[in-house]
Amino acid sequence: MQTSDRNGELVGAIQLTEQHEILLISDQGTLVRTRAAEVSQVGRNTRA
């Protein structure tokens, strides 16, 4: 994963199956919980 000042550092990464759930926490305290099956598996190397 490419990181920058805009998107910050990668804290950790693990492989999941579609049965897992993901909990993302930003440094501002925003929580996002979703099923791994709902996350796109398409890779991309672009930045907005």
ChimeraX attribute file (.defattr): number of C-alpha atoms within 10 A of each C-alpha:
attribute: neighborCount
match mode: 1-to-1
recipient: residues
	/A:1	8
	/A:2	10
	/A:3	9
	/A:4	10
	/A:5	6
	/A:6	8
	/A:7	9
	/A:8	10
	/A:9	11
	/A:10	10
	/A:11	5
	/A:12	5
	/A:13	7
	/A:14	4
	/A:15	5
	/A:16	11
	/A:17	9
	/A:18	10
	/A:19	8
	/A:20	11
	/A:21	13
	/A:22	14
	/A:23	10
	/A:24	10
	/A:25	11
	/A:26	8
	/A:27	7
	/A:28	6
	/A:29	8
	/A:30	8
	/A:31	10
	/A:32	10
	/A:33	10
	/A:34	12
	/A:35	13
	/A:36	16
	/A:37	14
	/A:38	10
	/A:39	10
	/A:40	7
	/A:41	8
	/A:42	5
	/A:43	6
	/A:44	7
	/A:45	6
	/A:46	6
	/A:47	8
	/A:48	3
